[in-house]
Amino acid sequence: MFIWGMFRMRLVDIARKTLEMHFHNKKFELDEKTKKTYCKKQACFVTLTKKGNLRGCIGSLEAHQPLWKDVMNNVINAAFHDPRFPELT
């Protein structure tokens, strides 16, 4: 498990760190301040690109969980479950 420092992260940082830790077979845990910042139930889409080309895009149409959690789930889904692309390696 990896816990990011005690400061608020940007959503793009949450997505990047989630994906990075996934590749290291580690669970990424946010600090409570960041969770509190993004605790409102909101929907989001995560778009991944590689050299400017679309590599994956998955999102939620309706808010059903805290935004920080939606970002973390959608980055994993965009990287590994977008049926248009092979899984990231």
LOVEX-616871 format. One line per 3 residues: number of its first residue (from 1); for each residue x, y, z of N, C-alpha, C. Coordinates in nm, 3 decimals. Atoms other than C-alpha are relative to their C-alpha. Example, Ala and Ser with C-alpha at 12.3 -4.5 7.8 and 13.67 -1.06 7.14 Angstrom:
2
1	0.089:-0.119:0.000:1.230:-0.450:0.780:0.090:0.120:0.000; -0.082:-0.119:-0.006:1.367:-0.106:0.714:-0.077:0.109:0.073 .
***
This chain:
89
1	0.084:-0.118:0.000:0.000:0.000:0.000:0.088:0.124:0.000; -0.074:-0.125:0.006:0.119:0.351:-0.075:-0.095:0.112:0.037; 0.082:-0.116:-0.038:-0.019:0.663:0.091:0.074:0.125:-0.042 .
4	-0.058:-0.124:0.048:0.048:0.990:-0.084:0.012:0.098:0.116; -0.024:-0.101:-0.104:0.169:1.286:0.122:-0.126:0.069:0.050; 0.114:-0.063:-0.066:-0.057:1.491:0.343:-0.035:0.134:-0.065 .
7	0.046:-0.119:0.068:-0.162:1.743:0.082:-0.100:-0.041:-0.107; 0.105:0.027:0.098:-0.443:1.771:-0.168:0.062:-0.024:-0.138; -0.047:0.033:0.134:-0.376:1.607:-0.502:-0.100:0.049:-0.105 .
10	0.088:-0.031:0.112:-0.516:1.714:-0.837:-0.056:-0.132:-0.052; 0.063:0.122:0.051:-0.748:1.466:-1.007:0.091:-0.074:-0.097; -0.091:0.065:0.094:-0.494:1.399:-1.282:0.111:-0.073:0.075 .
13	-0.102:0.067:-0.081:-0.236:1.313:-1.014:-0.055:-0.128:0.061; 0.064:0.119:-0.056:-0.480:1.070:-0.854:-0.004:-0.110:-0.106; 0.008:0.098:0.109:-0.532:0.899:-1.189:0.137:-0.059:-0.031 .
16	-0.135:0.047:0.034:-0.161:0.878:-1.267:0.058:-0.089:0.109; -0.057:0.079:-0.109:-0.060:0.751:-0.925:-0.073:-0.133:0.016; 0.077:0.124:-0.006:-0.341:0.493:-0.924:0.051:-0.099:-0.103 .
19	-0.049:0.087:0.107:-0.221:0.355:-1.255:0.144:-0.046:0.027; -0.138:0.035:-0.032:0.145:0.363:-1.151:0.007:-0.109:0.107; -0.002:0.097:-0.109:0.078:0.173:-0.830:-0.059:-0.133:-0.045 .
22	0.059:0.123:0.055:-0.138:-0.079:-1.019:0.107:-0.083:-0.071; -0.107:0.070:0.071:0.163:-0.166:-1.235:0.103:-0.060:0.095; -0.092:0.053:-0.101:0.366:-0.226:-0.918:-0.071:-0.096:0.096 .
25	0.080:0.091:-0.082:0.092:-0.451:-0.776:-0.016:0.050:0.143; 0.021:-0.061:-0.131:0.038:-0.209:-0.489:-0.132:0.075:-0.001; 0.125:-0.075:-0.015:-0.278:-0.051:-0.359:0.034:0.144:0.033 .
28	-0.022:-0.143:-0.023:-0.287:0.327:-0.370:-0.109:0.054:0.091; 0.095:-0.060:-0.094:-0.453:0.501:-0.075:0.023:0.150:0.007; -0.008:-0.145:-0.012:-0.528:0.871:-0.071:-0.002:0.043:0.146 .
31	0.008:-0.056:-0.134:-0.480:1.085:0.234:-0.141:0.055:0.022; 0.136:-0.042:-0.035:-0.793:1.199:0.416:-0.033:0.141:-0.050; 0.025:-0.136:0.048:-0.752:1.564:0.312:-0.044:-0.002:-0.147 .
34	0.036:0.009:0.142:-0.764:1.473:-0.057:-0.137:-0.067:-0.016; 0.131:0.065:0.007:-1.057:1.236:-0.003:-0.110:0.099:0.035; 0.101:-0.097:-0.042:-1.244:1.513:0.176:-0.023:0.105:-0.109 .
37	0.011:-0.100:0.107:-1.171:1.757:-0.107:-0.090:-0.050:-0.113; 0.074:0.058:0.112:-1.326:1.521:-0.363:-0.105:-0.101:0.047; 0.093:0.096:-0.059:-1.588:1.352:-0.143:-0.141:0.005:-0.060 .
40	0.134:-0.012:0.058:-1.896:1.475:-0.330:-0.019:-0.105:-0.109; 0.031:0.097:0.106:-2.064:1.213:-0.548:-0.009:0.074:-0.133; -0.002:-0.059:0.133:-1.979:1.311:-0.903:0.044:-0.105:-0.101 .
43	-0.040:0.090:0.108:-1.932:1.137:-1.236:0.118:0.060:-0.075; -0.113:-0.049:0.079:-1.619:1.159:-1.449:0.032:-0.099:-0.111; -0.058:0.084:0.104:-1.453:1.023:-1.761:0.151:0.015:0.009 .
46	-0.146:-0.002:0.005:-1.087:0.931:-1.780:0.040:-0.038:-0.142; -0.050:0.024:0.135:-0.918:0.955:-2.119:0.150:-0.019:0.007; -0.143:0.027:0.006:-0.578:0.799:-2.174:0.047:0.019:-0.144 .
49	-0.059:-0.016:0.132:-0.358:0.898:-2.466:0.144:-0.050:0.002; -0.139:0.042:0.017:-0.029:0.765:-2.597:0.050:0.068:-0.126; -0.054:-0.078:0.111:0.174:0.999:-2.818:-0.110:0.076:-0.072 .
52	0.107:-0.080:0.055:-0.138:1.208:-2.869:-0.117:-0.077:-0.057; 0.108:0.083:0.053:-0.355:0.916:-2.978:-0.082:-0.061:0.113; 0.088:0.061:-0.099:-0.654:0.783:-2.789:0.047:-0.141:0.032 .
55	-0.045:0.131:-0.046:-0.555:0.479:-2.581:-0.103:-0.068:0.088; 0.106:0.054:-0.084:-0.859:0.435:-2.360:-0.084:0.112:0.055; 0.090:-0.101:-0.055:-1.161:0.624:-2.236:-0.120:-0.071:0.061 .
58	0.111:0.063:-0.073:-1.404:0.504:-1.973:-0.051:0.102:0.101; 0.054:-0.094:-0.097:-1.638:0.700:-1.751:-0.134:-0.041:0.055; 0.130:0.019:-0.064:-1.952:0.725:-1.548:-0.094:0.108:-0.049 .
61	0.099:-0.096:0.045:-2.266:0.889:-1.678:-0.075:0.063:0.117; 0.071:-0.050:-0.117:-2.420:0.930:-1.334:0.089:-0.008:0.122; -0.075:-0.002:-0.124:-2.273:1.021:-1.000:-0.051:-0.111:0.092 .
64	0.041:0.108:-0.088:-2.275:0.713:-0.777:0.101:-0.028:0.111; -0.101:0.017:-0.104:-1.961:0.742:-0.562:0.081:0.129:0.009; -0.082:-0.120:-0.011:-1.718:1.006:-0.437:0.089:0.017:-0.124 .
67	-0.077:-0.028:0.121:-1.527:1.174:-0.721:0.138:-0.065:0.003; -0.135:0.060:-0.007:-1.186:1.053:-0.597:-0.005:-0.149:-0.034; 0.014:0.143:0.026:-1.309:0.694:-0.613:-0.037:-0.026:-0.146 .
70	0.040:0.014:0.140:-1.469:0.740:-0.955:0.122:0.016:-0.091; -0.122:-0.019:0.078:-1.139:0.870:-1.094:0.088:-0.124:0.008; -0.085:0.118:-0.019:-0.947:0.576:-0.946:-0.056:-0.122:-0.075 .
73	0.062:0.113:0.070:-1.193:0.320:-1.083:0.006:0.017:-0.152; 0.006:-0.022:0.144:-1.221:0.480:-1.425:0.137:-0.003:-0.067; -0.133:0.008:0.062:-0.846:0.507:-1.484:0.040:-0.147:-0.019 .
76	-0.029:0.144:0.015:-0.809:0.132:-1.422:-0.085:-0.058:-0.113; 0.088:0.050:0.106:-1.107:0.061:-1.647:0.045:0.049:-0.137; -0.048:-0.052:0.128:-0.971:0.288:-1.922:0.127:-0.072:-0.045 .
79	-0.127:0.064:0.031:-0.632:0.118:-1.905:-0.014:-0.149:-0.032; 0.005:0.146:0.010:-0.747:-0.243:-1.885:-0.132:-0.058:-0.050; 0.131:0.055:0.035:-1.114:-0.274:-1.980:-0.072:0.074:-0.113 .
82	0.060:-0.064:0.116:-1.179:-0.046:-2.277:0.007:-0.102:-0.114; -0.001:0.109:0.098:-1.286:-0.306:-2.538:0.062:0.039:-0.135; -0.059:-0.043:0.127:-1.141:-0.097:-2.823:0.151:-0.015:-0.006 .
85	-0.146:0.004:-0.007:-0.783:-0.142:-2.705:0.049:-0.118:0.082; -0.058:0.104:-0.088:-0.555:-0.412:-2.563:0.037:0.063:0.134; -0.040:-0.050:-0.132:-0.466:-0.383:-2.194:0.137:0.066:-0.007 .
88	-0.133:-0.061:-0.011:-0.179:-0.155:-2.105:0.096:-0.101:0.061; -0.104:0.086:-0.057:0.145:-0.332:-2.028:0.118:0.083:0.045 .
***
